[in-house]
Amino acid sequence: MEIDWKISLVVVALWIIVRKNKFVLILAVPVLFLINLNLNHFLTINFKPFEYSFDLEKMVITNPKNLEMIQMYWKNDVLILYRLRNIFYSNWLVLRLWMMNILRILSPVYLIRTIGIFGFLALFWARPKWQEIIWIMTVFLSSALGILVDTKMSVVLILPAIIFWWWRALGHEK
């Protein structure tokens, strides 16, 4: 797991700016979302010349295999009436796969593997602030877009928020 130092610097600077001015969070969330897509190899950006590309086959919601699987369910389920099949087996079923990835990232076992048992317990000593929750959920939602969620890359960008949360939990700031 190697992260470019420029990305780390941008994320830390973005976190410091969000901590100082809460209204910058509105601008920071889309940038954080795109940076996390780039770290998880869903988005590739080149600045000389400016080009970008999305790897749609790695994403849960646009993977052709997932959409084919839904179509197969729709065709093979003869016990459900045709009109109800349109409701039960529609393209919105890929959201279920995305939600399963989000719940996998939020599971205690997954979090303990990534931040440790002390880090997991320290999160309960202080209540999170709304900026931290929005920051963390943005990273979780963009990381869960992948079919195979990488355990380390999915939490790299939440480290500034978690470190500050731990700092408050240990009583250094109210």
C-alpha positions as CSV (number, residue, x, y, z in Angstrom):
1,M,0.0,0.0,0.0
2,E,1.7,3.1,-1.2
3,I,0.1,6.5,-1.2
4,D,1.5,9.4,-3.1
5,W,2.8,12.1,-0.6
6,K,0.9,14.8,-2.6
7,I,-2.4,13.0,-2.0
8,S,-1.6,12.7,1.7
9,L,-0.7,16.4,1.9
10,V,-4.0,17.4,0.1
11,V,-6.1,15.2,2.5
12,V,-4.4,16.6,5.6
13,A,-4.7,20.2,4.3
14,L,-8.4,19.5,3.4
15,W,-9.0,18.2,6.9
16,I,-7.4,21.2,8.6
17,I,-9.4,23.6,6.4
18,V,-12.6,21.7,7.3
19,R,-11.8,21.8,11.0
20,K,-11.3,25.6,10.8
21,N,-14.3,26.4,8.6
22,K,-17.2,24.0,8.8
23,F,-18.9,25.4,5.6
24,V,-15.9,24.3,3.5
25,L,-17.1,20.7,4.1
26,I,-19.6,21.2,1.3
27,L,-16.8,21.7,-1.2
28,A,-14.5,19.2,0.5
29,V,-16.9,16.2,0.2
30,P,-16.9,15.9,-3.6
31,V,-13.1,16.3,-3.7
32,L,-12.7,13.7,-1.0
33,F,-15.0,11.4,-2.9
34,L,-13.0,11.7,-6.1
35,I,-9.7,11.3,-4.3
36,N,-10.9,8.1,-2.7
37,L,-12.1,6.8,-6.1
38,N,-8.6,7.5,-7.4
39,L,-7.0,5.7,-4.4
40,N,-9.2,2.7,-4.9
41,H,-8.3,2.6,-8.6
42,F,-11.9,3.4,-9.9
43,L,-10.9,6.7,-11.3
44,T,-7.7,7.6,-13.2
45,I,-6.8,11.3,-13.7
46,N,-4.0,12.6,-15.8
47,F,-3.2,16.3,-15.8
48,K,-0.8,16.5,-18.7
49,P,-3.0,16.5,-21.0
50,F,-6.1,16.5,-18.9
51,E,-7.8,13.1,-19.1
52,Y,-9.9,11.0,-16.8
53,S,-11.5,7.6,-17.0
54,F,-13.7,5.5,-14.7
55,D,-13.2,1.8,-14.4
56,L,-16.9,0.9,-14.4
57,E,-16.3,-2.9,-14.3
58,K,-14.7,-2.6,-10.8
59,M,-17.7,-0.8,-9.4
60,V,-20.7,-2.6,-7.9
61,I,-23.4,-0.4,-9.3
62,T,-22.2,-0.5,-12.9
63,N,-20.6,-3.9,-13.2
64,P,-22.1,-5.7,-16.3
65,K,-22.0,-9.1,-14.5
66,N,-24.2,-7.8,-11.7
67,L,-26.7,-6.4,-14.2
68,E,-26.7,-9.7,-16.1
69,M,-27.4,-11.6,-12.8
70,I,-30.4,-9.4,-12.1
71,Q,-31.7,-10.1,-15.6
72,M,-31.2,-13.8,-15.1
73,Y,-33.2,-13.6,-11.8
74,W,-35.9,-11.7,-13.7
75,K,-36.2,-14.3,-16.5
76,N,-36.0,-17.5,-14.3
77,D,-38.4,-16.6,-11.5
78,V,-41.7,-17.9,-13.0
79,L,-43.4,-18.1,-9.6
80,I,-43.8,-14.3,-9.4
81,L,-46.1,-12.5,-11.7
82,Y,-44.6,-10.5,-14.6
83,R,-45.5,-7.1,-13.1
84,L,-44.1,-8.0,-9.7
85,R,-40.9,-9.2,-11.3
86,N,-40.3,-5.7,-12.6
87,I,-40.4,-4.5,-9.1
88,F,-38.4,-7.2,-7.4
89,Y,-35.8,-7.8,-10.0
90,S,-34.9,-4.3,-11.3
91,N,-31.6,-2.6,-11.6
92,W,-32.0,-1.1,-8.1
93,L,-30.9,-4.5,-6.7
94,V,-27.3,-3.4,-7.3
95,L,-27.9,-1.0,-4.4
96,R,-28.3,-4.0,-2.2
97,L,-24.8,-5.1,-3.1
98,W,-23.4,-1.6,-2.4
99,M,-25.2,-1.6,1.0
100,M,-23.7,-5.0,1.8
101,N,-20.2,-3.5,1.1
102,I,-20.9,-0.5,3.3
103,L,-22.0,-2.8,6.1
104,R,-18.9,-4.9,5.6
105,I,-16.7,-1.9,6.1
106,L,-18.7,-0.8,9.1
107,S,-18.5,-4.2,10.8
108,P,-16.6,-4.2,14.1
109,V,-14.3,-7.1,12.9
110,Y,-13.3,-5.1,9.8
111,L,-12.7,-1.9,11.9
112,I,-10.7,-3.8,14.5
113,R,-8.5,-5.3,11.8
114,T,-7.8,-1.8,10.4
115,I,-7.5,0.5,13.4
116,G,-6.8,-2.0,16.2
117,I,-8.8,-2.9,19.3
118,F,-7.6,0.2,21.2
119,G,-8.6,2.5,18.3
120,F,-12.0,0.8,18.1
121,L,-12.6,1.3,21.8
122,A,-11.3,4.8,21.8
123,L,-14.0,5.8,19.3
124,F,-16.6,5.2,21.9
125,W,-15.0,7.5,24.5
126,A,-16.0,10.7,22.7
127,R,-18.9,11.5,20.6
128,P,-18.1,12.3,17.0
129,K,-18.8,15.7,15.6
130,W,-20.9,16.0,12.5
131,Q,-17.9,17.0,10.3
132,E,-16.2,13.8,11.2
133,I,-19.3,11.7,10.5
134,I,-19.8,13.3,7.1
135,W,-16.1,12.8,6.3
136,I,-16.1,9.2,7.4
137,M,-19.3,8.3,5.6
138,T,-18.1,9.9,2.4
139,V,-15.0,7.7,2.4
140,F,-17.1,4.6,3.3
141,L,-19.7,5.3,0.6
142,S,-17.0,5.8,-2.1
143,S,-14.9,2.8,-0.9
144,A,-18.0,0.5,-0.9
145,L,-18.5,1.1,-4.6
146,G,-15.8,-1.5,-5.4
147,I,-16.6,-5.1,-5.9
148,L,-13.6,-6.2,-3.9
149,V,-13.2,-3.8,-1.1
150,D,-9.5,-3.4,-0.1
151,T,-9.2,-3.4,3.6
152,K,-6.4,-0.9,3.8
153,M,-7.3,1.5,1.1
154,S,-10.8,2.0,2.2
155,V,-9.8,3.6,5.5
156,V,-6.8,5.6,4.5
157,L,-8.6,8.8,4.0
158,I,-10.6,8.6,7.3
159,L,-7.4,8.6,9.3
160,P,-7.3,12.4,9.9
161,A,-10.9,12.3,11.2
162,I,-10.2,9.2,13.4
163,I,-7.0,10.6,14.8
164,F,-8.7,13.8,15.8
165,W,-11.6,11.8,17.3
166,W,-9.1,9.8,19.3
167,W,-7.4,13.0,20.4
168,R,-10.7,14.2,21.8
169,A,-11.4,10.8,23.3
170,L,-8.2,11.0,25.3
171,G,-9.3,14.3,26.8
172,H,-7.0,16.7,24.9
173,E,-9.8,18.7,23.4
174,K,-13.5,19.2,24.2
